[in-house]
């Protein structure tokens, strides 16, 4: 499981949705039409967020282990990131809200004014991992964490009672500063349990998912540049039309 890529599950969903949609016409590409269908946009954003957090977790100090896109339970749910180290076991749920406003209360999280079930869901994911550890005879506290990526602002009205919410860029520093609560033997047992694919729901994963997703991401960036170019061209055109009427 250590080799499972951050965002693997959502990247696979993005690839499936893109393959199921009609290809863009040459005209659509020329005008920078988004290469993904509308219903794939949240999945694409989620994958970018999970990859960003996954890259950050690579910087954890020695003694820590991180696992990504862990297929927990019997349905299609997965844990974005599962981390174990001297500071404990952490279930990390990534939320990508580029440019958004996040407001945190004791029992609720609002994104752009709309209430989100982040605290409840994170607590539920942590309880699943907690039960897994107990069945394996491993005593370790499991703490749910919500890592917010790209938000313009994160305002704390109250500290949440069911999970820790923080910006993704401070996640590794926060984890590294947790007081030691697990000895090396317990950390090793938990990491071995998490690393074993037999611990989790079997998943069929395509070996080239990351490459396909990266190709889609390049198409998205290219479309953004094309749209920006058209915007500049339109602005220059308006200026050229208005120029003769401007006072000299």
SERO-4910 file (N, C-alpha, C, O; in steps of 0.05 Angstrom, whole numbers):
BEGIN
 pado doro    nc1    nc2    nc3   cac1   cac2   cac3    cc1    cc2    cc3    oc1    oc2    oc3
  Unk    A     16    -24      0      0      0      0     17     25      0      7     47     -7
  Unk    A     42     23      8     59     47      8     62     59    -20     66     83    -23
  Unk    A     60     42    -40     65     51    -67     40     62    -80     41     71   -103
  Unk    A     17     62    -66     -7     72    -78     -5    103    -79      1    116    -59
  Unk    A    -10    114   -103     -6    142   -107    -27    159    -93    -50    151    -91
  Unk    A    -19    183    -82    -39    201    -71    -61    208    -92    -54    214   -115
  Unk    A    -86    206    -83   -107    213   -102   -114    191   -122   -128    196   -142
  Unk    A   -104    167   -117   -107    145   -137   -136    140   -144   -143    138   -168
  Unk    A   -154    139   -124   -182    133   -129   -196    155   -145   -211    149   -163
  Unk    A   -190    180   -138   -204    202   -152   -192    206   -180   -206    213   -199
  Unk    A   -166    200   -183   -154    202   -210   -166    181   -228   -172    187   -251
  Unk    A   -171    157   -217   -184    136   -234   -212    145   -242   -220    140   -265
  Unk    A   -226    159   -224   -253    168   -231   -252    190   -253   -268    190   -271
  Unk    A   -232    208   -251   -229    228   -271   -223    216   -298   -235    224   -319
  Unk    A   -206    196   -299   -199    182   -324   -224    169   -336   -228    171   -360
  Unk    A   -239    155   -319   -264    142   -329   -283    162   -341   -294    157   -362
  Unk    A   -288    184   -327   -307    204   -337   -297    217   -363   -313    222   -381
  Unk    A   -271    221   -364   -261    233   -389   -263    214   -412   -269    223   -435
  Unk    A   -258    189   -407   -260    169   -429   -288    165   -438   -293    158   -461
  Unk    A   -308    169   -420   -336    165   -427   -348    189   -441   -370    187   -452
  Unk    A   -334    212   -442   -345    236   -454   -335    238   -483   -313    229   -489
  Unk    A   -350    251   -500   -341    255   -528   -316    272   -529   -313    291   -513
  Unk    A   -298    266   -547   -274    283   -549   -281    311   -559   -301    315   -573
  Unk    A   -264    330   -552   -268    357   -560   -263    360   -590   -245    347   -601
  Unk    A   -279    376   -603   -275    382   -631   -250    400   -634   -242    413   -615
  Unk    A   -239    402   -658   -217    421   -663   -225    450   -656   -208    465   -645
  Unk    A   -250    457   -662   -259    484   -655   -259    488   -625   -251    509   -615
  Unk    A   -269    468   -610   -271    470   -581   -242    473   -569   -238    488   -551
  Unk    A   -224    458   -580   -196    460   -570   -185    488   -577   -170    499   -560
  Unk    A   -192    498   -600   -181    524   -608   -192    547   -590   -178    567   -586
  Unk    A   -216    543   -579   -227    563   -561   -222    557   -532   -231    571   -514
  Unk    A   -207    535   -526   -200    529   -498   -222    518   -482   -224    523   -458
  Unk    A   -241    503   -494   -262    490   -479   -250    469   -461   -232    455   -468
  Unk    A   -260    468   -436   -249    450   -416   -250    421   -426   -271    413   -436
  Unk    A   -228    406   -424   -228    379   -435   -243    359   -418   -247    336   -427
  Unk    A   -253    366   -395   -268    347   -378   -297    355   -377   -304    378   -378
  Unk    A   -315    334   -376   -344    340   -372   -348    354   -345   -332    351   -327
  Unk    A   -370    367   -343   -376    383   -318   -375    366   -293   -365    375   -273
  Unk    A   -386    341   -295   -387    325   -270   -360    314   -262   -357    303   -240
  Unk    A   -339    318   -278   -312    309   -271   -297    331   -257   -275    326   -246
  Unk    A   -306    356   -258   -291    378   -247   -285    375   -217   -263    379   -209
  Unk    A   -306    368   -200   -300    364   -172   -279    342   -167   -263    344   -149
  Unk    A   -281    320   -182   -262    299   -179   -234    308   -186   -214    301   -173
  Unk    A   -232    323   -208   -206    333   -216   -193    351   -195   -170    348   -188
  Unk    A   -209    369   -184   -200    387   -163   -192    371   -138   -171    377   -126
  Unk    A   -208    350   -131   -201    334   -108   -175    319   -112   -159    317    -93
  Unk    A   -170    309   -136   -145    295   -142   -121    313   -139   -101    306   -128
  Unk    A   -124    338   -149   -102    357   -146    -96    362   -117    -72    364   -109
  Unk    A   -117    365   -101   -113    370    -72    -99    347    -59    -80    351    -43
  Unk    A   -108    323    -64    -95    299    -52    -66    296    -60    -50    288    -44
  Unk    A    -60    302    -85    -33    300    -94    -15    321    -80      8    315    -73
  Unk    A    -26    344    -76    -11    365    -62     -5    357    -33     18    360    -24
  Unk    A    -25    347    -20    -20    338      8     -2    314      9     15    312     26
  Unk    A     -5    295    -10     13    272    -11     42    280    -15     60    269     -2
  Unk    A     47    300    -32     74    310    -36     85    322    -10    108    319     -4
  Unk    A     68    336      5     77    348     30     84    326     50    103    329     65
  Unk    A     68    305     51     73    283     71     98    268     65    109    255     83
  Unk    A    108    270     40    135    258     34    157    271     51    179    259     53
  Unk    A    152    294     62    172    308     77    172    302    107    186    314    122
  Unk    A    155    283    115    154    276    143    181    264    151    195    251    135
  Unk    A    189    269    176    216    259    185    216    229    187    195    215    186
  Unk    A    240    218    191    243    189    195    226    180    219    223    194    238
  Unk    A    215    156    216    198    145    237    168    148    231    152    137    246
  Unk    A    162    162    210    134    166    202    129    151    176    147    149    159
  Unk    A    105    142    172     96    129    147     69    140    138     52    146    155
  Unk    A     67    144    112     42    155    101     31    136     79     47    126     63
  Unk    A      5    131     80     -8    114     60    -31    131     48    -43    147     61
  Unk    A    -36    127     22    -54    144      8    -76    128     -6    -73    105    -14
  Unk    A   -100    141     -9   -123    129    -23   -128    101    -12   -130     82    -28
  Unk    A   -130     99     14   -133     72     27   -162     64     25   -180     77     35
  Unk    A   -168     41     12   -196     32      7   -208     19     32   -206     -5     35
  Unk    A   -220     35     49   -231     25     74   -260     18     71   -274     30     55
  Unk    A   -270     -2     86   -298    -10     85   -304    -28     61   -286    -36     47
  Unk    A   -330    -32     57   -339    -51     36   -350    -36     12   -356    -49     -8
  Unk    A   -354    -10     14   -365      5     -9   -343     16    -27   -324      2    -33
  Unk    A   -346     41    -34   -326     54    -51   -310     75    -37   -294     90    -49
  Unk    A   -314     78    -11   -300     99      4   -271     93      7   -262     70      6
  Unk    A   -255    114     10   -227    111     16   -218    133     35   -231    154     37
  Unk    A   -196    128     49   -184    148     66   -163    162     50   -145    149     39
  Unk    A   -164    188     48   -146    203     31   -117    197     39   -100    191     22
  Unk    A   -111    200     65    -84    196     74    -85    184    103   -101    193    119
  Unk    A    -69    164    107    -67    151    133    -38    152    142    -21    141    129
  Unk    A    -33    165    165     -6    171    174     -2    159    201    -20    161    219
  Unk    A     21    146    205     28    135    232     57    143    238     74    141    221
  Unk    A     61    150    263     88    157    272     88    160    302     69    153    315
  Unk    A    110    170    313    111    172    343     88    188    355     80    184    377
  Unk    A     78    208    339     57    225    349     29    212    348     10    224    358
  Unk    A     27    188    337      1    174    336     -7    166    308      9    166    290
  Unk    A    -33    160    306    -45    152    280    -64    174    272    -80    183    288
  Unk    A    -62    183    247    -78    205    237    -92    198    211    -79    189    192
  Unk    A   -118    202    210   -133    199    186   -138    227    174   -151    244    187
  Unk    A   -126    232    151   -126    259    139   -144    260    115   -141    245     96
  Unk    A   -163    278    117   -183    282     96   -176    309     82   -177    330     94
  Unk    A   -169    308     56   -161    331     41   -186    345     29   -202    331     17
  Unk    A   -187    371     32   -209    387     19   -197    410      3   -183    427     14
  Unk    A   -201    409    -23   -190    429    -41   -211    450    -47   -231    445    -60
  Unk    A   -206    475    -37   -224    497    -42   -208    521    -51   -205    540    -36
  Unk    A   -198    520    -75   -182    541    -86   -197    568    -87   -217    570   -100
  Unk    A   -186    587    -72   -198    614    -71   -223    616    -54   -235    637    -53
  Unk    A   -230    595    -40   -254    595    -24   -251    606      4   -228    611     13
  Unk    A   -273    609     18   -273    618     46   -284    596     64   -306    586     60
  Unk    A   -268    588     83   -275    567    102   -278    578    130   -260    592    140
  Unk    A   -301    573    142   -306    582    169   -311    557    187   -326    539    180
  Unk    A   -297    557    210   -297    533    226   -310    539    253   -304    559    267
  Unk    A   -329    522    260   -343    524    286   -337    498    301   -325    479    291
  Unk    A   -347    496    326   -341    472    342   -353    447    329   -341    426    331
  Unk    A   -377    450    317   -390    426    306   -397    429    277   -413    414    267
  Unk    A   -385    448    263   -392    452    235   -370    465    220   -354    481    232
  Unk    A   -368    460    194   -350    473    176   -366    484    153   -382    470    141
  Unk    A   -363    510    148   -377    523    125   -357    530    104   -335    541    109
  Unk    A   -364    525     79   -347    532     56   -364    551     39   -385    544     28
  Unk    A   -354    576     36   -369    597     22   -398    599     32   -417    603     17
  Unk    A   -401    596     59   -427    599     71   -444    574     73   -465    574     86
  Unk    A   -435    552     59   -451    527     59   -440    507     78   -415    502     78
  Unk    A   -457    495     94   -448    475    114   -439    450    100   -452    440     82
  Unk    A   -416    439    109   -405    414     98   -403    393    119   -399    399    143
  Unk    A   -406    367    112   -405    345    132   -377    336    138   -373    312    144
  Unk    A   -357    354    137   -329    345    140   -323    334    167   -309    313    169
  Unk    A   -333    346    188   -326    336    215   -338    308    220   -325    291    230
  Unk    A   -363    305    212   -376    279    216   -362    257    199   -357    236    210
  Unk    A   -356    263    174   -343    243    157   -315    236    167   -308    213    167
  Unk    A   -300    256    176   -273    251    185   -274    234    211   -257    216    214
  Unk    A   -293    240    228   -295    224    253   -303    195    246   -293    176    259
  Unk    A   -320    191    226   -328    164    218   -305    149    207   -301    125    213
  Unk    A   -289    162    190   -265    148    179   -246    140    201   -234    119    200
  Unk    A   -242    158    220   -224    152    242   -234    128    258   -218    112    267
  Unk    A   -260    127    262   -271    104    277   -267     78    263   -263     57    276
  Unk    A   -268     78    236   -263     54    221   -234     44    225   -229     20    230
  Unk    A   -215     62    224   -187     55    228   -182     47    257   -167     29    262
  Unk    A   -196     60    275   -193     53    304   -202     25    309   -189     10    323
  Unk    A   -224     17    297   -234    -11    300   -215    -31    288   -211    -52    298
  Unk    A   -203    -24    265   -183    -41    252   -160    -46    270   -150    -69    273
  Unk    A   -150    -25    283   -127    -28    301   -134    -45    326   -119    -62    334
  Unk    A   -158    -41    336   -167    -56    360   -169    -86    353   -161   -103    369
  Unk    A   -179    -92    330   -181   -120    322   -154   -133    318   -151   -157    321
  Unk    A   -134   -117    312   -107   -127    308    -92   -127    335    -68   -134    336
  Unk    A   -105   -118    356    -92   -117    382    -72    -94    386    -54    -96    402
  Unk    A    -76    -73    370    -58    -50    372    -72    -27    385    -93    -17    376
  Unk    A    -61    -17    408    -73      5    422    -60     31    413    -37     36    418
  Unk    A    -76     47    399    -66     72    389    -90     91    384   -110     83    373
  Unk    A    -87    115    393   -107    135    388   -107    143    358    -86    146    346
  Unk    A   -131    146    347   -133    154    319   -146    181    318   -168    185    327
  Unk    A   -132    200    307   -142    228    306   -149    236    278   -133    235    260
  Unk    A   -174    245    274   -182    255    247   -172    284    242   -172    301    260
  Unk    A   -162    288    218   -151    314    210   -163    322    183   -166    305    165
  Unk    A   -170    347    180   -180    358    155   -159    378    145   -153    398    158
  Unk    A   -147    372    122   -127    389    110   -139    405     87   -148    394     68
  Unk    A   -140    432     90   -153    449     70   -131    460     51   -111    471     59
  Unk    A   -136    455     26   -118    464      5   -129    488    -10   -152    487    -19
  Unk    A   -113    509    -13   -119    530    -31   -140    551    -23   -146    568    -39
  Unk    A   -150    549      2   -171    568     10   -159    596     13   -137    600     22
  Unk    A   -175    616      5   -166    644      8   -165    651     37   -147    666     45
  Unk    A   -184    641     53   -184    647     81   -196    624     97   -214    610     87
  Unk    A   -185    619    120   -195    599    139   -199    614    166   -180    622    179
  Unk    A   -224    617    174   -231    631    198   -241    612    219   -258    596    214
  Unk    A   -229    614    243   -237    597    265   -255    613    285   -245    631    299
  Unk    A   -280    606    285   -298    617    305   -295    602    332   -296    613    353
  Unk    A   -292    575    329   -287    558    352   -270    534    342   -271    528    318
  Unk    A   -255    522    359   -240    498    351   -260    475    350   -276    471    368
  Unk    A   -259    459    328   -278    437    325   -272    416    347   -249    412    355
  Unk    A   -293    403    355   -291    383    377   -286    355    366   -278    337    381
  Unk    A   -291    350    340   -290    323    329   -266    318    311   -260    295    304
  Unk    A   -252    338    304   -229    335    286   -211    360    287   -220    381    297
  Unk    A   -187    358    277   -169    381    275   -170    390    246   -166    375    228
  Unk    A   -175    416    242   -175    428    215   -152    447    213   -148    464    231
  Unk    A   -137    445    192   -115    464    188   -109    466    158   -118    450    141
  Unk    A    -93    487    151    -85    490    124    -64    468    116    -48    460    133
  Unk    A    -65    459     92    -48    437     83    -18    445     86     -2    427     92
  Unk    A    -12    470     82     17    478     82     29    476    110     53    476    113
  Unk    A     12    474    131     22    472    158     20    443    169     26    438    192
  Unk    A     10    425    152      5    398    161     30    383    171     29    372    193
  Unk    A     51    383    156     75    367    163     87    379    188     96    364    206
  Unk    A     89    405    190    100    417    215     83    410    239     93    404    260
  Unk    A     56    410    236     38    404    258     42    375    266     44    369    290
  Unk    A     43    356    247     47    328    254     74    324    268     75    309    287
  Unk    A     95    336    257    121    332    268    124    341    297    141    332    312
  Unk    A    107    360    305    108    372    331     90    358    351     88    366    374
  Unk    A     76    337    342     59    322    361     76    309    382     97    297    375
  Unk    A     68    310    407     84    295    428     83    265    423     63    254    414
  Unk    A    105    252    429    107    223    424     88    208    443     88    211    467
  Unk    A     71    192    430     51    175    446     54    146    439     42    129    453
  Unk    A     69    139    418     72    111    410    102    104    410    119    120    401
  Unk    A    108     81    420    136     72    418    142     61    390    124     56    374
  Unk    A    168     56    385    176     48    358    163     21    350    156     17    327
  Unk    A    160      3    369    148    -23    363    119    -21    355    111    -34    336
  Unk    A    104     -4    368     76      0    361     73     14    334     56      6    318
  Unk    A     90     33    329     90     47    303     95     27    281     82     27    260
  Unk    A    115      9    285    122    -11    265     99    -30    260     94    -38    237
  Unk    A     85    -39    282     63    -58    279     40    -45    263     28    -57    246
  Unk    A     34    -20    270     12     -6    256     19     -1    227      2     -5    209
  Unk    A     44      7    221     52     11    194     51    -15    178     43    -15    154
  Unk    A     59    -37    190     58    -63    176     29    -70    170     23    -80    148
  Unk    A     11    -65    189    -17    -71    184    -28    -54    161    -42    -65    144
  Unk    A    -22    -28    161    -32    -11    141    -20    -17    113    -33    -13     93
  Unk    A      5    -26    113     18    -32     88      9    -57     74     13    -60     50
  Unk    A     -4    -75     89    -13   -101     79    -38    -97     62    -59    -89     74
  Unk    A    -38   -103     36    -63   -100     20    -86   -117     31   -109   -111     26
  Unk    A    -79   -139     44   -101   -157     55   -117   -144     77   -139   -153     83
  Unk    A   -106   -122     88   -120   -108    109   -144    -93     98   -163    -87    113
  Unk    A   -143    -86     73   -163    -68     61   -180    -81     40   -174   -104     32
  Unk    A   -200    -67     31   -217    -77      9   -201    -79    -16   -186    -61    -23
  Unk    A   -204   -101    -31   -188   -104    -56   -197    -83    -76   -221    -77    -78
  Unk    A   -178    -72    -90   -184    -52   -111   -169    -59   -136   -146    -69   -136
  Unk    A   -183    -55   -158   -171    -59   -184   -160    -32   -194   -175    -14   -199
  Unk    A   -134    -30   -196   -121     -5   -203   -106     -8   -229    -91    -27   -233
  Unk    A   -109     12   -247    -94     12   -272    -66     23   -267    -63     43   -253
  Unk    A    -47     10   -278    -19     18   -273    -13     45   -286      5     59   -276
  Unk    A    -27     53   -306    -21     78   -320    -40    101   -312    -42    121   -327
  Unk    A    -55     98   -290    -74    118   -282    -61    145   -278    -71    166   -288
  Unk    A    -38    146   -265    -24    171   -260    -16    184   -286    -18    208   -289
  Unk    A     -5    168   -305      3    180   -330    -21    191   -346    -19    213   -357
  Unk    A    -44    177   -345    -68    187   -359    -78    212   -346    -86    231   -359
  Unk    A    -77    213   -319    -87    237   -305    -68    260   -311    -78    282   -316
  Unk    A    -42    255   -311    -23    277   -317    -28    288   -346    -26    312   -350
  Unk    A    -35    270   -365    -41    279   -392    -66    297   -392    -67    317   -406
  Unk    A    -86    290   -376   -110    306   -374   -104    333   -361   -114    353   -370
  Unk    A    -87    332   -340    -80    357   -327    -66    376   -346    -70    400   -345
  Unk    A    -49    365   -363    -36    382   -383    -56    394   -403    -53    417   -410
  Unk    A    -76    379   -410    -97    389   -428   -113    411   -414   -120    431   -427
  Unk    A   -118    408   -388   -133    429   -373   -116    454   -372   -127    476   -377
  Unk    A    -90    452   -366    -73    476   -365    -72    490   -393    -72    514   -395
  Unk    A    -70    473   -414    -69    485   -441    -94    500   -447    -94    521   -459
  Unk    A   -117    488   -440   -143    501   -445   -145    528   -430   -155    547   -440
  Unk    A   -134    528   -405   -135    553   -389   -118    574   -403   -126    598   -404
  Unk    A    -95    567   -414    -78    586   -427    -91    596   -453    -89    620   -459
  Unk    A   -105    578   -467   -119    587   -492   -140    607   -485   -143    627   -498
  Unk    A   -156    601   -464   -177    619   -456   -166    646   -447   -177    667   -453
  Unk    A   -144    645   -432   -131    670   -424   -121    686   -448   -124    710   -449
  Unk    A   -110    672   -468   -102    685   -492   -124    699   -507   -122    721   -516
  Unk    A   -147    685   -509   -170    697   -522   -180    721   -506   -189    741   -517
  Unk    A   -178    719   -479   -187    742   -463   -169    767   -468   -179    789   -470
  Unk    A   -143    762   -470   -125    785   -476   -130    796   -504   -131    820   -507
  Unk    A   -135    778   -523   -140    787   -550   -166    803   -551   -167    823   -565
  Unk    A   -186    794   -537   -212    809   -536   -208    836   -524   -219    856   -534
  Unk    A   -192    837   -502   -188    863   -489   -172    882   -507   -179    906   -508
  Unk    A   -152    872   -521   -137    889   -540   -155    899   -563   -152    921   -572
  Unk    A   -173    881   -572   -191    888   -593   -210    911   -585   -214    930   -600
  Unk    A   -220    909   -561   -237    931   -551   -222    957   -548   -232    978   -555
  Unk    A   -197    955   -539   -180    979   -537   -175    991   -564   -176   1016   -567
  Unk    A   -170    974   -584   -164    985   -611   -189    999   -623   -187   1019   -636
  Unk    A   -213    987   -617   -237   1000   -627   -242   1026   -613   -251   1046   -626
  Unk    A   -236   1027   -587   -242   1052   -572   -221   1073   -575   -226   1097   -570
  Unk    A   -197   1066   -585   -174   1084   -586   -180   1110   -602   -173   1132   -593
  Unk    A   -194   1108   -625   -199   1134   -640   -217   1153   -625   -216   1177   -631
  Unk    A   -232   1143   -607   -251   1160   -592   -240   1171   -566   -253   1187   -552
  Unk    A   -216   1162   -559   -204   1171   -534   -193   1199   -538   -183   1206   -559
  Unk    A   -195   1216   -517   -184   1244   -519   -154   1243   -522   -140   1227   -510
  Unk    A   -144   1261   -539   -115   1262   -544   -103   1286   -529    -79   1291   -530
***
